[in-house]
Amino acid sequence: MVMEGREIKSPEVLPETPLGVGDCHRRKRLGMYFLESDDRRTALGGGYTGGGSTPVNIHGKPLSELQINKTGGWIAAFFIFGNEMAERMAYFGLSVNMVAFMFYVMHRPFESSANAVNNFLGISQASSVLGGFLADAYLGRYWTIAIFTTIYLLGLAGITLCATMAVLTPSQENCDQIALLLGNCTAAEPWQMLYLYAALYVTGFGAAGIRPCVSSFGADQFDERSEDYKEHLDRFFNFFYLSVTVGAIVAFTAVVYIQMSHGWGSAFGSLAIAMGMSNLVFFVGTPLYRHKLPGGSPLTRVAQVVVAAFRKRKAAFESSEIVGLYEVPGKKSAIKGSSKIAHTEDFRCLDKAALKLKEDGVDPSPWKLCTVTQVEEIKILVKLLPIPACTIMLNLILTEFLTLSVQQAYTMNTHMGQLKLPVTCMPVFPGLSIFLLLSLYYSVFVPLSRRITGHPHGASQLQRVGIGLAVSIVSVAWAGIFEKYRRQYAVKHGYEASFLTPMPDLSAYWLLIQYCLIGIAEVFCIVGLLEFLYEEAPDAMRSIGSAYAAVAGGLGCFAATILNNIVKSVTENPAERRPSWLSQNINTGRFDYFYWLLTVLSVLNFCAFLYAAHKYQYREKEVSGKKVEQNL
C-alpha cells in the first residue's frame, strides 16, 4: 500500500534555552512537522470521528441540528440530578446507619464495625476509576450508569433482606445495652457476616460505577458551541452538588427517623425504594439525553505512548532522521469522541512516541508511532494529578468529622427547645450550610468576588478549590479550640469518667461552627474540583477525570484510618496507664491535640496546593474557531 502524504513545516525553531536533566526537562522547542495521511492505521482501527463536542444519540449516530435543539439542556440534566440525589441518599444513609447496625444487630465490636464501614466507603470511592474506565472505553456514560445503578439497587435490596429476615442475623435474646458493651450477646455466624459484606460490597461496586459518570453525563447535556456554555456548566456543577446535599440531608434526618420509629428493615428499605424510583426517572429521561462516543480503551492508549516513547528513547530531537511529530490531517482526531489537542512543551520525553522517523515506513504500528493528541492525553492526565491529590486532606477531615464530632455530641446537650435531636442527626448541619451557601452563591458570593478578582464567575476553578482548602483549615483549627474547652468543662464539672452522659449546660450546637465551616469548604473545593476535572480532562477521558475526585475521597477515608491507627499506637502507653489521644473515653483522650495535628497537616497541604496551582496552566480550548485560554 502506498501512502500519499505531505509534510507541513511549522514556524521556525525558537532559540535554545538552557537544558535540564533528561529529555523530560529539555526546554528547546521542537520544530513541528506534520505528516498528513488519510491511510493512517489508528490505535483504534476505526478511521476518524468528529470532535469531542459532537453529540450523538443512544445508538452512536450524530445528531442533526434539529435533534440537538430537542435534546439535552436543563430538562435532561434534572432527570440526572434525581439519580445522583438517590445515590447520595443511599451512600450517606449507609454511612450513618451501618456502623450502628453491625454493633446493635450483628453484635460486632464497635471499632471493627467502624473500620469495616470506613473501608467500604473508601473502596467504593477509590474504585470509581473502574466505572470511569468502562464509560470512556466501551460503554459510554449512559449505559455505565444504567448498568451500575441496577447493581446498586440489588445491593440495597440484599441489605434490606438482612435487616428484615431473622435467619440472616444472630439471636437478639438476652441482649440488652449492658450485654452489648460487655460483648456477651450472641455473635453473628461467619456466613451471616459474609452475606452482609457481600451485599454491602455489591452496593459499593454499584456506587463505584455511577459516581464518576453522573456529573460528566450531566455536563454532556450542554452545547459546547453555545456562548453561554461556561455559565451553564458553572451553574450545573453547583446544582449537581446541591442535589448531592439534598440526598445527604434526607439521609441524616428522614432515614434516621425511619430507623428509630420503624426499625432497620424500614430504614434500609426506604433507601432501596428511593434508588428504584430514581432509576425509573433516569430511564424515563432517555429520549432527552445527548451522548458522547466512547473513545476506546484509555489504558491501551497510555500503554502505546509509553511503549512507543521507550522504543525511541535514544532518538535525538535534532536528528536528521526525524520527519516530524505525527498527527492526522484536518481538525479531526484519530480518537473517537475526542477533538485534537495542541502540542505542549511539557514532559518532552513522551513526545518521542509521536516522533515520525524515516525508518517507521508508510504504515507503522500504533505501538511504534502515536499521534500528538494521544501523547497530549497522557500529559494532561499526569498534569491533573496534583490538584485532586491535594484534596485528599479535605476528605480526611470530612471522614474524621463524621466520627469524632459525633463522639463529641454524645457528651453534650442536643436539645433544641423542647425537641431533642438524635446525635446521628448532627452531620445534617454541614449539609444545611451547603444548601444555604449554594442558594446564595449567585446572588451574594459571585457579585462580591467578581469585584475583587475580576473573574466573570467570581473565582476560577482552582481559586475555588483553594478557598475550600483554606476554610477547612479554619474549621479544623476551631474544632481543636472548642474541644479543649469542652474537655476542660467536662473535667471541671465531674464528667471525666462519664463520657456517655450528656452535660446539660453545654449545648452541642457549638459544634455548628465547625460543621458550617467544613460545609462551606466542601462546596468551594469539591464543586470547583469537579468542574475543573471535567473541563481540563481529555474529551475521551472525562469520566476518568471525574473519577479522580472520587478516588481522592476514597484515599481520604483510607488515610483517616491509617492516621488514626498511627496516632493510637504512638500516643497510647498501657504500662503508664496513659490513654491515646483517640481514647474511647473522649474526656480522658486528647481530641484537641488530634485536631491541631490535622490543622498542621492541612496547612502543609495548602502550601503544596498553592505551588501546584501556580504551576498549572489551563488548557487552551477552541470554540467556534477561536482559541480560548482560562486565567488562574
C-alpha positions in Angstrom: 0.0 0.0 0.0 1.4 3.4 -1.0 0.8 6.2 1.5 0.2 9.6 -0.1 1.1 12.3 2.3 2.7 15.7 2.6 5.0 17.4 5.1 3.9 20.6 6.7 6.6 22.7 8.4 5.8 24.8 11.4 7.3 28.2 12.2 11.0 28.4 12.7 12.5 26.8 15.8 12.9 29.1 18.7 16.3 29.7 20.2 17.5 27.0 22.6 17.2 27.7 26.3 19.4 26.0 29.0 18.7 22.3 29.3 17.7 20.5 32.5 18.4 16.9 33.4 16.9 14.4 30.9 14.7 14.9 27.9 11.6 15.4 30.1 13.0 18.7 31.2 14.5 20.0 28.0 13.1 23.3 27.1 14.2 23.6 23.5 11.1 24.0 21.4 10.8 21.2 18.9 10.4 22.0 15.3 6.9 20.8 14.3 6.3 18.8 11.1 3.1 17.1 10.5 2.9 14.2 8.1 -0.8 14.1 6.9 -2.2 10.9 5.5 -5.7 9.5 5.2 -4.3 6.0 5.2 -3.1 6.2 8.8 -4.0 3.0 10.7 -5.1 4.4 14.1 -4.7 3.0 17.5 -8.4 2.2 17.4 -8.5 0.9 13.9 -11.7 2.8 13.1 -11.0 5.8 11.0 -11.8 9.3 12.1 -14.7 10.9 14.0 -15.8 14.4 14.7 -14.5 16.5 17.6 -15.3 15.9 21.2 -18.2 18.4 21.0 -20.1 16.3 18.5 -23.2 14.8 20.3 -24.7 11.5 19.2 -27.8 9.6 20.0 -28.1 6.4 22.1 -27.1 4.4 19.0 -23.9 6.4 18.4 -25.3 8.3 15.4 -24.5 12.0 15.1 -27.5 14.3 16.0 -28.8 16.7 13.4 -29.2 20.4 14.4 -33.0 19.8 14.9 -32.3 16.8 17.2 -29.7 18.8 19.1 -32.2 21.5 19.8 -34.7 19.0 21.1 -32.3 17.1 23.4 -30.0 18.0 26.3 -30.1 21.2 28.3 -31.5 21.7 31.8 -34.6 19.4 31.3 -32.3 16.4 30.6 -30.0 17.4 33.4 -32.8 17.4 36.0 -33.5 13.7 35.2 -29.9 13.0 36.0 -30.0 15.1 39.2 -32.6 12.7 40.6 -30.3 9.7 40.1 -27.5 11.4 41.9 -29.7 12.5 44.8 -30.9 9.0 45.5 -27.4 7.6 45.2 -26.1 10.1 47.7 -29.0 9.4 50.0 -28.2 5.7 50.0 -24.5 6.3 50.4 -24.9 8.6 53.4 -27.7 6.6 54.8 -25.4 3.5 54.9 -22.5 5.5 56.3 -24.6 6.8 59.2 -26.6 3.6 60.0 -24.4 0.7 59.1 -21.9 1.0 62.0 -24.8 1.0 64.5 -26.5 -1.9 62.6 -23.3 -4.0 62.8 -22.9 -3.2 66.5 -26.5 -3.5 67.8 -27.9 -6.2 65.4 -24.9 -8.2 64.2 -23.1 -7.8 67.6 -19.7 -6.8 66.1 -17.3 -4.7 68.2 -17.8 -1.0 67.6 -14.3 -0.4 66.4 -14.2 -3.2 63.9 -17.7 -2.1 62.7 -16.4 1.4 62.1 -13.3 0.2 60.3 -15.4 -2.1 58.1 -17.7 0.7 57.1 -14.8 3.1 56.5 -13.2 0.5 54.3 -16.5 0.1 52.4 -16.7 3.8 51.9 -13.1 4.1 50.8 -13.2 1.2 48.4 -16.5 2.4 46.8 -14.9 5.7 46.1 -11.4 4.6 45.2 -12.7 2.0 42.7 -14.6 4.7 40.8 -11.8 4.7 38.3 -13.2 1.4 37.1 -16.5 2.9 36.3 -14.8 5.9 34.6 -12.6 3.5 32.5 -15.6 1.4 31.3 -17.6 4.6 30.4 -14.8 6.2 28.5 -13.5 3.0 26.8 -16.5 0.9 25.9 -20.0 1.5 27.3 -20.4 5.3 27.3 -21.7 7.2 30.3 -25.4 6.4 29.9 -25.0 2.6 29.7 -22.5 2.6 32.6 -24.9 4.5 34.8 -27.8 2.2 33.7 -25.9 -1.0 34.5 -24.3 0.1 37.8 -27.4 1.8 39.2 -29.2 -1.5 38.8 -26.4 -3.3 40.6 -26.6 -0.6 43.3 -30.4 -1.4 43.7 -29.7 -5.1 44.0 -27.1 -4.5 46.8 -29.6 -2.3 48.7 -32.2 -5.0 48.4 -29.8 -7.5 49.8 -29.0 -5.3 52.8 -32.8 -4.8 53.4 -33.3 -8.5 53.4 -30.5 -8.9 56.0 -32.3 -6.4 58.3 -35.7 -8.0 57.9 -35.1 -11.7 57.9 -34.2 -13.2 61.3 -32.3 -16.1 59.8 -29.7 -13.6 58.4 -29.0 -12.1 61.8 -27.8 -13.5 65.2 -30.2 -14.2 68.1 -31.3 -11.0 69.9 -32.4 -12.8 73.1 -30.9 -11.5 76.4 -29.0 -8.8 74.5 -29.5 -5.5 76.3 -27.2 -2.5 76.2 -25.0 -3.8 79.1 -24.6 -7.2 77.4 -23.6 -5.3 74.2 -21.0 -3.3 75.9 -19.6 -6.4 77.7 -19.6 -8.4 74.5 -22.0 -11.1 75.9 -24.5 -11.1 73.0 -24.7 -14.0 70.6 -22.1 -13.3 67.8 -23.1 -13.4 64.2 -22.3 -16.6 62.3 -19.5 -16.3 59.8 -21.9 -17.0 56.9 -24.2 -14.2 58.1 -21.4 -11.7 58.1 -20.3 -13.0 54.7 -23.8 -12.3 53.3 -23.9 -8.8 54.8 -20.4 -8.0 53.5 -21.3 -9.4 50.1 -24.5 -7.2 49.9 -22.5 -4.2 51.2 -19.8 -4.5 48.6 -22.2 -5.2 45.7 -23.7 -1.8 46.8 -20.2 -0.2 46.8 -19.5 -1.7 43.4 -22.7 -0.1 42.0 -21.7 3.2 43.5 -18.2 3.0 42.0 -19.7 2.7 38.5 -22.2 5.5 39.0 -20.1 8.2 40.7 -17.6 9.1 38.0 -20.2 9.2 35.3 -23.2 11.1 36.6 -21.6 14.5 36.8 -19.9 14.1 33.4 -23.0 12.8 31.7 -25.0 15.7 33.1 -22.4 18.2 31.8 -22.5 16.5 28.4 -26.1 17.7 28.0 -24.9 21.3 27.3 -23.8 22.5 23.9 -20.1 23.4 23.9 -20.7 25.7 20.9 -23.1 27.9 22.9 -21.9 31.3 24.0 -23.4 30.6 27.5 -21.7 27.2 27.8 -19.3 28.2 30.6 -22.1 29.8 32.6 -24.4 26.8 32.1 -21.5 24.5 33.1 -20.7 26.5 36.2 -24.4 26.5 37.3 -24.8 22.8 36.5 -22.0 21.7 38.9 -23.4 23.9 41.6 -26.9 22.4 41.2 -25.4 19.0 40.9 -23.7 19.3 44.3 -27.0 20.8 45.6 -28.7 17.5 44.7 -25.9 15.7 46.5 -26.5 17.8 49.6 -30.3 17.2 49.5 -29.7 13.5 49.4 -27.4 13.8 52.4 -29.9 15.9 54.3 -32.6 13.3 53.8 -30.3 10.5 54.9 -29.3 12.3 58.1 -32.9 13.2 59.0 -35.7 11.2 57.4 -33.8 7.9 57.2 -32.6 8.2 60.8 -36.2 8.9 61.9 -37.5 5.9 60.0 -34.9 3.7 61.7 -35.8 4.9 65.1 -39.5 4.7 64.6 -39.9 1.6 62.4 -36.6 -0.3 62.6 -33.6 -1.2 60.5 -35.5 -3.0 57.7 -37.7 0.0 57.0 -34.7 2.3 57.0 -32.7 0.3 54.5 -35.9 -0.5 52.6 -36.5 3.3 52.2 -33.1 3.6 50.6 -33.8 0.8 48.2 -37.2 2.3 47.2 -35.6 5.7 46.6 -33.0 4.2 44.4 -35.6 2.2 42.5 -37.7 5.4 41.9 -34.6 7.3 40.7 -33.7 4.5 38.3 -37.2 4.8 36.8 -36.9 8.6 36.5 -33.4 8.2 34.9 -34.7 5.7 32.2 -37.8 7.9 31.5 -35.5 10.7 30.5 -33.6 8.5 27.9 -35.1 10.2 24.8 -33.9 13.6 26.0 -30.2 12.7 26.6 -27.2 13.6 24.4 -24.3 11.2 24.4 -20.6 11.2 23.6 -18.9 8.3 21.9 -16.6 6.2 24.0 -13.0 6.6 22.7 -11.7 3.0 23.2 -9.5 1.8 26.0 -7.6 4.7 27.5 -5.3 2.2 29.2 -4.3 0.9 25.7 -3.6 4.4 24.5 -1.5 5.1 27.6 0.4 1.9 27.1 1.0 2.6 23.4 2.5 6.0 24.3 4.8 4.6 27.0 6.0 1.7 24.7 6.5 3.9 21.7 8.4 6.5 23.7 10.6 3.8 25.3 11.4 2.3 21.9 12.5 5.7 20.6 14.2 6.8 23.9 17.6 7.1 22.2 16.3 9.1 19.2 17.5 12.7 19.5 15.1 15.5 18.7 17.8 17.2 16.5 18.3 14.0 14.4 18.2 14.3 10.6 16.2 11.0 10.7 13.1 12.8 12.1 10.3 13.6 9.7 8.3 15.4 12.3 5.7 14.9 15.0 2.8 12.8 13.7 -0.8 13.9 13.6 -3.8 13.2 11.4 -4.9 15.8 8.9 -7.6 18.4 9.3 -9.5 19.2 12.5 -10.5 15.6 13.3 -8.9 13.4 15.9 -8.0 9.7 15.4 -9.6 9.0 18.8 -13.4 8.5 19.0 -15.2 11.3 20.8 -12.1 13.5 21.1 -11.1 16.7 19.5 -7.5 17.4 18.7 -5.2 18.6 21.4 -2.4 21.1 20.7 1.2 20.1 21.3 2.7 21.4 24.6 6.3 21.5 25.8 5.7 19.5 29.0 7.1 16.0 29.5 9.3 16.2 26.4 10.3 12.5 26.8 6.7 11.5 26.0 6.9 13.4 22.7 9.2 10.7 21.4 6.1 8.5 21.0 5.0 10.9 18.2 8.4 11.2 16.5 8.0 10.2 12.9 11.3 8.6 11.8 12.2 7.7 8.2 12.5 4.1 9.4 8.9 4.0 10.5 7.8 3.3 7.0 4.4 4.0 5.4 2.1 2.2 7.9 3.7 1.9 11.3 2.1 0.2 14.2 0.4 2.4 16.9 2.8 0.7 19.3 5.7 2.4 17.5 4.1 5.8 16.5 1.3 7.7 18.2 -0.4 10.9 17.3 0.3 14.2 19.1 -3.2 14.2 20.5 -2.7 10.7 22.0 0.5 11.8 23.6 -1.1 15.0 25.0 -3.9 13.0 26.6 -1.3 11.3 28.8 0.4 14.6 29.6 -2.9 16.0 30.7 -3.7 13.1 33.0 -0.3 13.4 34.6 -0.6 17.2 35.0 -4.1 16.9 36.6 -2.9 14.6 39.4 -1.5 17.1 41.9 -4.8 19.0 42.2 -7.1 16.2 43.3 -4.2 14.8 45.4 -4.3 18.0 47.4 -8.0 17.4 48.2 -7.3 14.1 50.0 -6.6 16.1 53.1 -10.0 17.7 53.0 -11.7 14.3 52.6 -9.7 13.0 55.5 -11.1 15.9 57.7 -14.6 15.1 56.5 -14.2 11.5 57.4 -12.9 12.4 60.9 -15.7 14.8 61.5 -18.3 12.1 60.8 -17.0 10.1 63.7 -15.2 12.4 66.1 -17.7 15.1 66.2 -20.5 12.6 66.8 -18.5 11.4 69.8 -18.3 15.0 71.0 -22.0 15.4 70.6 -22.7 12.3 72.8 -21.3 14.3 75.7 -23.3 17.4 75.2 -26.9 18.6 75.3 -28.6 18.1 71.9 -32.0 19.7 72.9 -33.3 22.4 70.6 -36.0 23.9 72.9 -38.3 21.0 73.7 -37.0 19.0 70.8 -34.2 16.5 71.3 -32.3 15.7 68.2 -30.6 12.3 67.9 -26.8 12.5 67.9 -26.8 10.7 64.5 -28.6 13.7 63.0 -25.8 16.1 63.8 -24.0 15.6 60.5 -27.0 17.2 58.8 -25.8 20.6 59.7 -22.9 20.7 57.2 -25.5 19.7 54.6 -27.7 22.6 55.6 -24.8 25.0 55.4 -24.0 23.8 51.9 -27.6 24.1 50.9 -27.7 27.7 52.2 -24.5 28.7 50.6 -25.4 27.2 47.2 -28.8 29.0 47.4 -26.9 32.4 48.0 -23.9 31.6 45.7 -25.0 33.5 42.7 -26.8 36.4 44.5 -24.1 37.1 47.1 -20.7 35.4 46.6 -20.3 35.8 42.8 -21.1 39.6 42.7 -18.8 40.3 45.7 -15.9 38.1 44.4 -16.2 39.4 40.9 -15.4 42.9 42.2 -12.3 41.5 43.9 -10.9 39.1 41.2 -12.4 40.5 38.0 -13.3 36.9 37.1 -16.7 36.7 35.3 -17.7 33.7 37.5 -16.3 35.3 40.7 -13.4 32.9 41.0 -11.7 30.4 38.8 -12.0 26.7 39.4 -8.6 26.5 41.1 -9.3 29.6 43.2 -12.5 27.9 44.5 -10.6 24.8 45.4 -8.0 26.9 47.2 -10.8 28.8 49.1 -12.3 25.5 50.2 -8.9 24.2 51.5 -8.3 27.4 53.3 -11.7 27.3 55.0 -11.1 23.7 56.0 -8.0 24.8 57.9 -10.1 27.3 59.9 -12.8 24.6 60.5 -10.4 22.0 62.0 -8.5 24.7 64.0 -11.8 25.9 65.6 -12.6 22.2 66.3 -9.4 21.9 68.3 -10.1 25.1 70.2 -13.6 24.1 71.1 -12.6 20.6 72.0 -10.1 21.9 74.5 -12.8 24.0 76.1 -15.3 21.0 76.1 -12.8 18.7 77.7 -11.8 21.2 80.4 -15.5 21.8 81.1 -16.1 18.0 81.5 -13.2 17.6 83.9 -14.1 20.6 85.9 -17.7 19.5 86.4 -17.0 15.9 87.3 -17.9 14.2 83.9 -14.4 12.9 83.2 -15.4 9.2 83.7 -19.0 9.6 82.5 -18.2 10.1 78.8 -21.6 8.8 77.6 -23.6 11.2 80.0 -24.7 14.4 78.3 -23.7 17.6 80.1 -26.9 19.5 80.4 -25.4 23.0 80.5 -23.1 22.6 77.4 -25.0 22.8 74.1 -24.0 20.6 71.2 -24.9 23.4 68.9 -21.4 24.9 69.5 -20.4 22.2 67.0 -22.4 24.0 64.3 -19.4 26.4 63.8 -17.1 23.7 62.7 -19.9 21.9 60.8 -20.8 25.0 58.9 -17.2 25.9 58.1 -16.5 22.4 56.8 -19.7 22.6 54.7 -18.5 25.8 53.1 -15.1 24.3 52.5 -16.8 21.3 50.8 -18.8 23.5 48.5 -15.9 25.5 47.2 -13.4 22.7 47.0 -15.4 19.8 45.6 -17.6 21.7 43.2 -14.6 23.6 41.9 -12.7 20.3 41.6 -15.5 18.6 39.6 -15.8 21.4 37.2 -12.0 21.7 36.8 -11.6 18.0 36.1 -14.4 17.9 33.6 -13.1 20.8 31.6 -9.4 20.0 31.7 -9.6 16.2 31.1 -9.2 15.0 27.6 -12.6 14.7 25.8 -12.4 10.9 25.6 -11.3 10.6 29.3 -13.7 12.9 31.1 -15.3 10.1 33.2 -11.8 9.1 34.3 -11.1 12.7 35.1 -14.2 12.9 37.3 -13.1 9.6 38.9 -10.0 11.5 40.2 -12.2 13.4 42.6 -13.9 10.1 43.9 -10.5 8.4 44.2 -9.3 11.4 46.3 -12.4 10.9 48.5 -11.6 7.2 48.9 -8.0 7.8 49.7 -9.1 10.3 52.3 -11.1 7.5 54.0 -8.2 5.2 54.0 -5.8 7.9 55.1 -8.1 8.7 58.1 -8.0 5.0 59.2 -4.2 4.9 58.8 -3.7 8.2 60.7 -6.0 7.0 63.5 -4.0 3.8 63.9 -0.7 5.7 63.9 -1.9 8.2 66.5 -3.3 5.5 68.7 -0.1 3.4 68.6 2.2 6.4 69.2 0.2 8.2 72.0 -1.1 5.2 74.0 1.0 3.7 76.8 -0.8 1.0 78.7 2.1 0.5 81.1 1.8 4.1 82.3 -2.0 4.0 82.0 -1.8 6.8 79.5 -4.7 6.6 77.1 -4.3 7.5 73.4 -5.4 10.9 72.0 -8.4 9.0 70.4 -9.4 7.1 73.6 -13.0 5.8 73.6 -13.4 7.9 76.7 -13.3 11.3 74.9 -12.9 13.1 78.3 -9.6 11.3 79.0 -8.4 11.4 75.4 -7.0 14.4 73.7 -9.1 15.0 70.6 -7.9 18.7 70.7 -4.3 17.6 70.1 -5.5 15.4 67.2 -7.5 18.3 65.6 -4.4 20.6 65.9 -2.3 17.8 64.2 -4.9 17.9 61.4 -4.5 21.7 61.3 -0.8 21.5 60.8 -1.1 18.8 58.1 -3.8 20.9 56.4 -1.5 24.0 56.3 1.3 21.9 54.8 -1.2 20.5 52.2 -2.5 24.0 51.4 1.1 25.2 50.7 1.5 22.2 48.4 -1.7 23.1 46.6 -0.6 26.7 46.1 2.6 25.5 44.5 0.7 23.0 42.2 -2.0 25.6 41.3 0.7 28.2 40.5 2.5 25.8 38.2 -0.7 24.6 36.4 -1.6 26.0 33.1 -5.2 25.7 31.9 -5.7 24.1 28.6 -6.3 26.2 25.5 -9.7 25.4 24.1 -11.0 26.2 20.6 -14.6 27.4 20.5 -16.1 28.5 17.2 -12.7 28.7 15.6 -11.2 30.9 18.4 -8.7 29.8 20.9 -9.8 30.4 24.5 -7.4 30.2 27.5 -8.6 30.5 31.0 -6.8 32.5 33.6 -5.9 31.2 37.0 
